[in-house]
Amino acid sequence: MSRERLFGTDGVRGIPGKPPLTPDTVRAIGALAAELMLRQPGRRVNGGAPFVLMARDTRGSGPAIGRQLAQGFASAGCRTVDLGVIPTGAISYLVPRKHALCGVVVSASHNPAEFNGIKFFTAGGFKMDSSSEDRIERRLKSSRRAAYPKPLCEDGRAWGDDFADFLRSTFPATLDLSGMRLVVDCANGAASRIAPELFAGLGARVFPIGCRPNGRNINAGCGAMHPDGLRREVVRRRADGGVCFDGDADRALFCDEKGVLLDGDALICLAAVRLHRLGLLRDDRVVLTVMSNFGIVAGLKEQGIGVVSVPVGDRNVTEAIEKEGLSLGGENSGHIVFRQYLATGDGLLTAVQTLAALRESGRPLSWHREHLKTVPQVLHNLRISRKVPLERLSRLRGLAARCERELKGRGRVFLRYSGTEPLLRIMIEGPSRARIIAMARQLEKAFLQETGQEGSLK
């Protein structure tokens, strides 16, 4: 097993059949997670043996990993109710409403098809906290089981209709999307069936792309990780806009009728202004990560909306929302939490709320984009062979400090490793795009020279 921590920023990730996603390890993770949840105080069950709700995206490796997890759950005395292919947000919504012991999603989200992953949700619909993950990881090192029983699986696909009904219910009853031409890119992932039906049911004329999953094409040149196809299709179809999701549909990005992308920052602004106007933005504050654009923060403050800044990671956003008692937060990647509706982020919910704001405003998406206040930003993803702790890289840190001084409060430099991929993320903001691009290149070179690695831009 890898020496790195088993659980990353969003559950366990890897290549199926290789550590940590070997069959025995997956079964053990399932067993230990179920045993941990069974010991939680105040747990509720919906009659009979406790059960775990399970969902997955469209990767070909998903069903096998699901069966292995179900064997682990069975060894702890739990049934598995399998929702099949459905967005991650369905687990967050359905687990507390069906009184499940917990939930699990088999997905590697935005990663390529050869990867897969496992992420757990508590009985309340929240992602499992890091302390619980640590307990599972510690016990896994000493866990030895000779055999696992036959999984106790039940078909729960019909419950997916409950999630679709919920999404529709969050759109204002006095509005619809009639007359709207909308391109929908589902990344050949978990939203491929539900999303086109959802928006068509609200009245839009839908042009679906990335909706033909074959087990190998999830996130492949489409979806939120590759939005150029969406942008071209919006222009070609003369659509009013487009929305794209990632593989498990927990994030969403839009493009306007001109084919220009609106990231998560833009969508949070649109939602925050709407909720503020309706008196539904709790404490008149939103949660953003340190990756959010300087200009966005300033623009929100001008409208009387404060910002709580947290480290990157949707779990950090969720924790801040709960701690501060707020109703909205998210990341510029498009992972946005509308707490009045759901405990975690969901791309389809984000899309529905964005379209509601758009309909209420009576203005095109381009108008909202053009009225955003942003400063130039570059984000470079440097593919690397190993993650050397950044605090040990004095030359790199020194160069970053010199770049910060040059920007003199007009921008910033941010370095971090991806929690799910072998990438160094270099984000710089400043008044001159040409200059911050040059700074990013200098930082890449400094990292590679100091660590003795060869790298490539992703």
C-alpha positions in Angstrom: 0.0 0.0 0.0 1.2 3.6 -0.7 2.9 5.4 2.1 0.7 8.4 1.4 -2.5 8.9 3.3 -5.2 6.5 2.1 -7.9 9.1 2.2 -7.2 12.3 0.2 -9.2 15.5 0.0 -12.2 13.6 -1.5 -12.1 10.0 -0.3 -9.9 7.2 -1.6 -8.6 7.5 -5.2 -6.5 5.2 -7.4 -6.4 2.8 -10.2 -8.7 -0.3 -9.7 -6.7 -3.4 -9.0 -3.7 -1.5 -7.7 -3.2 -0.3 -4.1 -5.3 1.1 -2.5 -8.1 -0.1 -4.7 -7.3 -3.8 -4.5 -10.4 -6.1 -3.9 -9.3 -7.0 -0.4 -8.6 -3.5 0.6 -11.9 -2.2 -0.8 -13.8 -4.9 1.1 -12.0 -4.0 4.3 -12.7 -0.3 3.8 -16.4 -1.1 3.4 -16.4 -3.3 6.5 -14.6 -0.8 8.7 -16.7 2.1 7.5 -19.9 0.3 8.3 -18.7 -0.8 11.7 -17.7 2.8 12.5 -21.1 4.1 11.5 -22.9 1.5 13.5 -21.1 2.8 16.6 -22.2 6.4 16.0 -24.6 7.7 18.7 -28.2 8.4 17.7 -28.1 6.5 14.5 -31.5 5.7 12.9 -32.5 2.8 10.7 -35.6 2.5 8.5 -36.7 -0.9 9.9 -34.9 -4.2 9.6 -31.2 -4.5 9.2 -29.3 -1.2 8.8 -28.5 -0.4 5.2 -26.0 1.6 3.2 -27.0 3.7 0.2 -24.6 3.3 -2.7 -24.2 5.2 -6.0 -21.6 5.3 -8.8 -20.7 7.1 -11.9 -20.3 5.5 -15.4 -16.8 4.0 -15.1 -16.5 0.4 -16.2 -14.7 -0.5 -12.9 -17.6 0.8 -10.8 -19.8 -2.3 -10.5 -16.9 -4.5 -9.3 -15.9 -2.0 -6.7 -19.5 -1.7 -5.6 -19.8 -5.5 -5.1 -16.6 -5.5 -3.1 -17.9 -2.7 -0.8 -21.2 -4.5 -0.4 -19.3 -7.6 0.8 -17.6 -5.5 3.4 -20.9 -4.0 4.5 -22.4 -7.4 4.7 -19.6 -8.6 7.0 -20.7 -5.8 9.4 -24.3 -6.9 9.2 -25.5 -4.3 6.7 -27.5 -4.4 3.6 -26.6 -2.4 0.5 -29.3 -0.5 -1.5 -27.8 0.2 -4.9 -29.0 3.4 -6.6 -27.0 2.6 -9.7 -25.6 5.4 -11.8 -26.7 8.7 -10.3 -25.1 12.0 -9.3 -23.2 12.2 -6.0 -25.7 14.7 -4.7 -28.4 12.1 -4.7 -26.6 10.3 -1.9 -26.4 13.5 0.2 -30.2 14.0 -0.4 -31.5 10.5 0.1 -29.4 9.1 3.0 -31.1 11.2 5.7 -34.5 11.0 4.1 -34.4 7.2 3.8 -32.8 6.8 7.2 -29.8 4.9 5.8 -26.9 4.1 8.1 -24.6 6.0 5.7 -23.9 6.5 2.0 -21.1 5.7 -0.4 -20.3 6.9 -3.9 -18.0 4.9 -6.2 -16.4 7.6 -8.3 -13.2 9.4 -9.1 -15.2 12.6 -10.0 -13.3 14.7 -12.5 -10.4 12.2 -12.9 -9.9 10.1 -16.2 -11.7 6.8 -16.7 -8.8 4.6 -15.6 -9.1 6.0 -12.0 -11.9 5.3 -9.5 -12.6 6.1 -5.9 -14.7 5.7 -2.8 -16.2 8.5 -0.7 -18.5 8.1 2.3 -21.4 10.2 3.5 -22.7 10.3 7.1 -26.3 9.7 8.1 -26.9 13.4 7.9 -25.8 13.6 4.2 -22.4 15.2 4.9 -19.1 13.8 3.6 -17.3 11.8 6.2 -15.0 13.9 8.4 -11.3 13.5 8.3 -11.1 12.1 11.9 -13.4 9.2 10.9 -11.3 8.6 7.8 -8.2 8.5 10.0 -9.8 5.9 12.3 -10.6 3.7 9.3 -7.1 4.1 8.0 -5.5 3.1 11.3 -7.7 0.0 11.7 -7.1 -1.0 8.1 -3.4 -1.5 8.8 -4.2 -4.3 11.3 -7.4 -5.6 9.7 -7.2 -9.2 8.6 -10.3 -11.1 7.5 -10.2 -14.6 6.1 -13.4 -14.4 4.1 -16.4 -12.1 3.4 -20.0 -13.2 3.1 -22.2 -12.9 0.1 -23.3 -9.2 -0.3 -26.8 -8.3 0.7 -27.8 -6.1 -2.3 -31.2 -4.5 -3.1 -32.2 -2.5 -6.2 -32.8 1.1 -5.2 -32.8 2.7 -8.7 -36.4 3.8 -8.3 -35.3 6.2 -5.5 -33.5 8.2 -8.1 -36.9 9.6 -9.1 -37.1 11.2 -5.6 -33.9 13.1 -6.3 -35.1 14.3 -9.6 -38.4 15.5 -8.0 -36.4 17.3 -5.4 -34.3 19.2 -8.0 -37.4 20.3 -9.8 -39.0 21.5 -6.6 -36.2 24.0 -6.0 -37.0 25.9 -9.2 -39.5 28.8 -8.5 -43.1 27.5 -9.1 -44.0 30.8 -10.9 -41.2 30.4 -13.5 -40.1 27.9 -16.2 -37.5 27.7 -18.9 -39.8 27.9 -21.9 -38.1 29.4 -24.9 -34.6 28.8 -23.6 -32.1 26.9 -25.8 -29.7 25.2 -23.5 -26.7 23.0 -24.3 -26.0 20.4 -21.6 -22.7 18.5 -21.4 -22.8 15.6 -18.9 -19.1 14.5 -19.3 -20.4 11.0 -20.3 -20.9 10.7 -16.5 -23.5 10.3 -13.8 -25.7 13.1 -15.0 -26.1 11.7 -18.6 -29.7 10.5 -18.1 -31.1 12.8 -15.4 -29.8 16.2 -16.5 -31.3 16.4 -20.0 -34.7 15.2 -18.7 -34.6 17.7 -15.8 -34.0 20.8 -17.9 -36.4 19.6 -20.6 -39.0 19.1 -18.0 -38.6 22.7 -16.8 -39.4 23.8 -20.4 -36.0 24.3 -22.0 -35.0 23.0 -25.5 -32.1 20.9 -24.6 -29.1 20.0 -26.8 -27.3 17.2 -25.0 -23.6 16.4 -25.5 -21.3 14.1 -23.5 -24.4 11.9 -22.7 -23.3 8.6 -24.2 -21.2 6.8 -21.6 -19.5 3.6 -22.5 -17.5 2.9 -19.3 -14.3 4.3 -20.8 -15.2 7.9 -21.9 -16.1 9.7 -18.7 -14.5 13.2 -18.7 -12.8 12.4 -22.0 -12.6 15.7 -23.9 -15.9 16.8 -22.5 -17.6 18.1 -19.3 -16.3 20.6 -16.8 -12.7 19.5 -17.3 -12.9 20.2 -21.0 -15.5 22.8 -21.7 -14.4 23.9 -25.1 -16.8 21.5 -26.8 -19.7 23.1 -24.8 -18.6 26.6 -25.8 -18.5 25.6 -29.5 -21.9 23.9 -29.4 -23.5 26.9 -27.7 -22.4 29.2 -30.5 -23.2 26.6 -33.2 -26.7 26.1 -31.8 -27.3 29.8 -31.1 -28.2 28.8 -27.6 -28.9 31.0 -24.7 -26.2 29.3 -22.8 -24.7 26.0 -21.7 -23.9 24.0 -18.6 -21.3 21.3 -18.1 -20.8 18.8 -15.3 -17.9 16.6 -14.2 -18.0 12.8 -14.0 -20.0 12.5 -10.8 -21.9 15.8 -11.4 -21.1 17.4 -8.1 -19.8 20.5 -9.9 -21.1 22.7 -12.7 -19.8 25.4 -15.0 -21.8 27.6 -17.4 -21.0 29.4 -20.6 -23.0 32.4 -21.9 -24.6 32.8 -25.2 -21.4 34.1 -26.7 -19.5 30.9 -25.7 -17.6 32.5 -22.9 -17.1 30.5 -19.7 -18.5 31.4 -16.3 -16.6 29.6 -13.5 -17.8 28.8 -9.9 -16.9 32.3 -8.7 -19.3 33.8 -11.2 -22.1 31.4 -10.3 -21.6 32.1 -6.6 -21.8 35.8 -7.2 -25.0 35.4 -9.2 -26.5 33.2 -6.5 -25.3 35.4 -3.6 -26.8 38.6 -5.1 -30.1 36.8 -5.8 -30.3 35.4 -2.2 -29.3 38.7 -0.8 -32.1 40.4 -2.7 -34.6 37.8 -1.5 -33.4 38.1 2.1 -32.3 34.4 2.1 -28.5 34.9 2.4 -27.9 34.1 6.0 -25.8 36.7 7.8 -25.2 38.3 4.4 -22.0 36.3 3.9 -20.7 33.6 1.6 -17.8 31.1 1.9 -15.1 31.2 -0.8 -11.8 29.4 -1.0 -8.4 31.1 -1.2 -8.4 30.3 -4.9 -11.3 32.7 -5.6 -10.5 35.8 -7.6 -9.5 39.0 -5.7 -12.0 41.0 -7.8 -14.9 38.7 -6.9 -14.3 39.3 -3.2 -14.2 43.0 -3.7 -17.3 43.1 -5.9 -19.3 41.1 -3.3 -18.3 43.5 -0.5 -19.4 46.5 -2.6 -22.9 44.9 -2.6 -22.9 44.4 1.2 -22.0 40.7 1.1 -19.1 39.5 3.2 -16.7 36.7 2.5 -15.4 33.9 4.7 -12.2 32.6 3.2 -11.2 28.9 3.7 -8.5 26.5 2.3 -9.2 24.7 -1.0 -11.5 21.7 -0.7 -15.3 21.3 -0.7 -15.2 19.8 2.8 -13.6 23.1 4.1 -16.4 25.0 2.5 -19.0 22.8 4.1 -17.4 23.0 7.5 -17.3 26.8 7.4 -20.9 27.0 6.3 -22.0 24.8 9.2 -19.7 26.6 11.7 -20.9 30.1 10.7 -24.5 29.2 10.1 -24.4 30.4 6.5 -26.4 29.4 3.4 -24.0 29.6 0.5 -20.4 28.8 -0.4 -18.2 27.1 -2.9 -15.2 26.9 -5.1 -14.3 28.4 -8.4 -14.1 24.8 -9.8 -17.9 24.9 -9.8 -18.5 22.9 -6.6 -21.2 25.0 -4.8 -23.2 24.4 -1.7 -26.8 25.7 -1.4 -27.3 24.8 2.3 -31.0 25.6 2.4 -31.5 22.6 0.1 -28.5 20.2 0.5 -25.7 19.4 2.9 -23.1 19.2 0.1 -22.5 20.5 -3.4 -24.4 19.2 -6.4 -23.9 20.3 -10.0 -27.5 19.9 -11.0 -28.8 21.9 -8.1 -26.3 24.6 -8.9 -27.5 24.6 -12.5 -31.2 24.8 -11.4 -30.5 27.7 -9.0 -28.3 29.5 -11.6 -31.1 29.3 -14.2 -33.6 30.5 -11.7 -31.5 33.6 -11.0 -31.1 34.1 -14.8 -34.8 33.9 -15.4 -35.6 36.3 -12.6 -33.1 38.8 -13.8 -34.5 38.9 -17.3 -30.9 39.4 -18.6 -28.6 37.2 -20.7 -25.7 35.4 -19.0 -23.2 37.6 -20.8 -24.6 40.6 -19.0 -23.9 39.1 -15.7 -20.4 37.9 -16.8 -19.5 41.4 -18.1 -20.6 43.0 -14.8 -18.3 40.8 -12.7 -15.2 42.5 -11.3 -12.1 40.2 -11.7 -8.4 40.6 -12.0 -6.2 38.5 -14.4 -5.6 35.0 -13.0 -3.6 32.1 -14.2 -3.7 28.5 -12.9 -1.0 26.1 -14.1 -1.2 22.4 -13.2 2.3 20.9 -13.3 2.4 17.1 -13.5 5.1 15.8 -11.2 6.5 12.4 -10.0 6.5 13.1 -6.3 5.2 15.6 -3.8 8.0 17.1 -1.9 6.7 19.2 1.1 6.7 22.8 -0.1 8.1 24.0 3.2 11.3 22.2 2.4 11.8 24.0 -0.9 13.5 27.2 0.2 14.4 28.4 -3.3 10.9 28.0 -4.6 9.5 29.7 -1.5 12.0 32.6 -1.9 11.0 33.1 -5.5 7.3 33.1 -4.6 7.9 35.7 -1.9 9.7 37.9 -4.4 6.8 37.6 -6.8 4.4 38.6 -4.0 6.5 41.7 -3.2 6.5 42.7 -6.9 2.7 42.5 -7.0 2.6 44.8 -3.9 -0.9 44.0 -2.8 -2.4 44.1 -6.3 -2.3 40.3 -6.6 -1.0 37.1 -4.9 0.8 33.8 -5.4 -0.6 30.5 -4.3 1.1 27.1 -4.4 -0.4 23.8 -3.4 -0.5 20.1 -4.4 -3.6 18.5 -5.7 -5.2 16.2 -3.2 -6.3 13.7 -5.9 -3.7 13.8 -8.6 0.1 14.1 -8.9 0.0 17.8 -9.7 1.5 21.0 -8.3 -1.0 23.8 -8.7 0.4 27.3 -9.3 -2.1 30.1 -9.1 -1.1 33.8 -9.6 -3.3 36.9 -9.8 -2.0 40.4 -10.8 -2.7 43.4 -13.0 -0.7 42.1 -16.0 -1.6 38.7 -17.5 1.7 38.5 -19.4 3.7 39.1 -16.3 1.9 36.6 -14.1 2.2 34.0 -16.8 6.0 34.6 -16.8 6.0 34.3 -13.0 4.2 31.0 -13.2 6.8 29.6 -15.6 9.6 30.8 -13.4 8.0 29.0 -10.4 7.5 25.8 -12.4 11.2 25.8 -13.4 12.3 26.5 -9.9 10.3 23.6 -8.5 11.6 21.1 -11.1 15.2 22.2 -10.6 15.1 22.2 -6.8 13.4 18.7 -6.6 15.3 17.2 -9.5 12.2 16.2 -11.3 10.9 16.3 -14.8 7.4 17.7 -15.2 4.8 18.6 -17.8 1.9 21.0 -17.9 -1.5 19.2 -17.8 
